[in-house]
Amino acid sequence: MRQGCPISGQLYALAIEPFLCLLCRRLTGLVLREPELWLVLLVYADDVLLVVQDPDNLARVEACQAIYSAATSARVNWVKSSGLAVGDWQQVSSLPPALQTIRWSPAPLLY
């Protein structure tokens, strides 16, 4: 498909939907008690924001991406991705190898 084709956005949305559904099924995300809300991901166009509370979910993200990649040959460019570590997170070296290449930033201190 040529770049700029008017149908490319719709085709991308159809192609990425199985990956997003897989992530929603496999990740626990962030559970907010009031109001009861379960937040796993937010998507706008080709930008995806994952919300992960449990570090074990990061390994699941990598596994989901491997499954999706095997089926579609599509890949996430982790080097172009960025992350925000909020709370008591481990060192980046304890993350799955692919996720170590993300540009991780510490959260600002709020007083």
MARMARZA-705079 format. One record per residue (C-alpha): residue number from 1; residue in three letters; x, y, z. Coordinates in steps of 0.001 Angstrom, whole numbers. Example, Ala and Ser with C-alpha at 12.3 -4.5 7.8 and 13.67 -1.06 7.14 Angstrom:
2
+-----+------+---------+---------+---------+
: seq : type :       u :       v :       w :
+-----+------+---------+---------+---------+
:   1 :  ALA :   12300 :   -4500 :    7800 :
:   2 :  SER :   13670 :   -1060 :    7140 :
+-----+------+---------+---------+---------+
//
This chain:
111
+-----+------+---------+---------+---------+
: seq : type :       u :       v :       w :
+-----+------+---------+---------+---------+
:   1 :  MET :       0 :       0 :       0 :
:   2 :  ARG :    1322 :    3426 :    -847 :
:   3 :  GLN :    2120 :    5871 :    1916 :
:   4 :  GLY :    -702 :    8345 :    2432 :
:   5 :  CYS :   -3385 :    6033 :    1068 :
:   6 :  PRO :   -6724 :    7029 :    2676 :
:   7 :  ILE :   -7546 :    3436 :    3663 :
:   8 :  SER :   -4227 :    2782 :    5449 :
:   9 :  GLY :   -5527 :    4033 :    8822 :
:  10 :  GLN :   -8486 :    1671 :    8778 :
:  11 :  LEU :   -6294 :   -1266 :    7737 :
:  12 :  TYR :   -3851 :    -481 :   10549 :
:  13 :  ALA :   -6711 :    -399 :   13059 :
:  14 :  LEU :   -7898 :   -3814 :   11879 :
:  15 :  ALA :   -4369 :   -5231 :   11995 :
:  16 :  ILE :   -3499 :   -3969 :   15492 :
:  17 :  GLU :   -6811 :   -4937 :   17130 :
:  18 :  PRO :   -5854 :   -8606 :   17798 :
:  19 :  PHE :   -2665 :   -7454 :   19548 :
:  20 :  LEU :   -4586 :   -4999 :   21709 :
:  21 :  CYS :   -7177 :   -7658 :   22605 :
:  22 :  LEU :   -4382 :  -10068 :   23533 :
:  23 :  LEU :   -2830 :   -7450 :   25822 :
:  24 :  CYS :   -6185 :   -6758 :   27482 :
:  25 :  ARG :   -6705 :  -10464 :   28186 :
:  26 :  ARG :   -3195 :  -11138 :   29528 :
:  27 :  LEU :   -2410 :   -8008 :   31589 :
:  28 :  THR :   -3867 :   -6989 :   34917 :
:  29 :  GLY :   -3158 :   -3305 :   34360 :
:  30 :  LEU :   -4105 :    -858 :   37084 :
:  31 :  VAL :   -7209 :   -1412 :   39166 :
:  32 :  LEU :   -8699 :    1720 :   40682 :
:  33 :  ARG :  -11181 :    1166 :   43492 :
:  34 :  GLU :  -13222 :    4394 :   43282 :
:  35 :  PRO :  -14885 :    4307 :   40829 :
:  36 :  GLU :  -14168 :     668 :   40071 :
:  37 :  LEU :  -12042 :     923 :   36958 :
:  38 :  TRP :   -9658 :   -1465 :   35246 :
:  39 :  LEU :   -7123 :     363 :   33072 :
:  40 :  VAL :   -4801 :   -1659 :   30835 :
:  41 :  LEU :   -4177 :     412 :   27729 :
:  42 :  LEU :   -5097 :    3573 :   25901 :
:  43 :  VAL :   -4831 :    3813 :   22123 :
:  44 :  TYR :   -4956 :    6771 :   19770 :
:  45 :  ALA :   -4080 :    6220 :   16107 :
:  46 :  ASP :    -729 :    4382 :   16192 :
:  47 :  ASP :     191 :    5389 :   19755 :
:  48 :  VAL :    -355 :    2807 :   22488 :
:  49 :  LEU :     -38 :    3554 :   26200 :
:  50 :  LEU :     239 :     504 :   28465 :
:  51 :  VAL :    -483 :     801 :   32170 :
:  52 :  VAL :    1315 :   -1866 :   34192 :
:  53 :  GLN :    1217 :   -2103 :   37962 :
:  54 :  ASP :    2830 :   -5520 :   38389 :
:  55 :  PRO :    6397 :   -5905 :   37003 :
:  56 :  ASP :    5531 :   -9498 :   36006 :
:  57 :  ASN :    3170 :   -7996 :   33441 :
:  58 :  LEU :    6157 :   -6604 :   31560 :
:  59 :  ALA :    7247 :  -10150 :   30742 :
:  60 :  ARG :    3693 :  -10792 :   29532 :
:  61 :  VAL :    3902 :   -7730 :   27277 :
:  62 :  GLU :    7026 :   -9157 :   25669 :
:  63 :  ALA :    5348 :  -12586 :   25294 :
:  64 :  CYS :    2236 :  -11029 :   23715 :
:  65 :  GLN :    4396 :   -9114 :   21276 :
:  66 :  ALA :    6242 :  -12325 :   20345 :
:  67 :  ILE :    2925 :  -14104 :   19648 :
:  68 :  TYR :    1631 :  -11214 :   17551 :
:  69 :  SER :    4936 :  -10917 :   15705 :
:  70 :  ALA :    4946 :  -14629 :   14859 :
:  71 :  ALA :    1447 :  -14332 :   13385 :
:  72 :  THR :    1860 :  -11040 :   11504 :
:  73 :  SER :    5601 :  -10311 :   11156 :
:  74 :  ALA :    4888 :   -6943 :   12805 :
:  75 :  ARG :    7218 :   -5789 :   15575 :
:  76 :  VAL :    7307 :   -3137 :   18255 :
:  77 :  ASN :   10319 :    -860 :   17996 :
:  78 :  TRP :   11216 :    -842 :   21688 :
:  79 :  VAL :   14108 :    1582 :   21078 :
:  80 :  LYS :   11611 :    4235 :   19940 :
:  81 :  SER :    9403 :    3523 :   22957 :
:  82 :  SER :    9527 :    5276 :   26299 :
:  83 :  GLY :    8390 :    4349 :   29789 :
:  84 :  LEU :    7629 :    6138 :   33016 :
:  85 :  ALA :    8494 :    4229 :   36189 :
:  86 :  VAL :    6240 :    5307 :   39038 :
:  87 :  GLY :    6568 :    3900 :   42534 :
:  88 :  ASP :    8857 :    1180 :   43795 :
:  89 :  TRP :   10219 :    -354 :   40567 :
:  90 :  GLN :   13255 :   -2579 :   40243 :
:  91 :  GLN :   16338 :   -1703 :   38219 :
:  92 :  VAL :   15984 :   -1710 :   34439 :
:  93 :  SER :   18421 :   -4646 :   34307 :
:  94 :  SER :   15750 :   -6863 :   35916 :
:  95 :  LEU :   13342 :   -6285 :   33017 :
:  96 :  PRO :   12947 :   -8653 :   30058 :
:  97 :  PRO :   15744 :   -8010 :   27514 :
:  98 :  ALA :   13600 :   -6300 :   24867 :
:  99 :  LEU :   12115 :   -3919 :   27434 :
: 100 :  GLN :   15533 :   -2847 :   28702 :
: 101 :  THR :   15966 :    -830 :   25493 :
: 102 :  ILE :   13008 :    1419 :   26348 :
: 103 :  ARG :   13947 :    4935 :   27453 :
: 104 :  TRP :   12834 :    4728 :   31088 :
: 105 :  SER :   12283 :    7929 :   33061 :
: 106 :  PRO :   11632 :    8221 :   36774 :
: 107 :  ALA :    8387 :    9883 :   37769 :
: 108 :  PRO :    8654 :   13403 :   39143 :
: 109 :  LEU :    8226 :   13740 :   42874 :
: 110 :  LEU :    4876 :   15271 :   43781 :
: 111 :  TYR :    4596 :   17097 :   47070 :
+-----+------+---------+---------+---------+
//
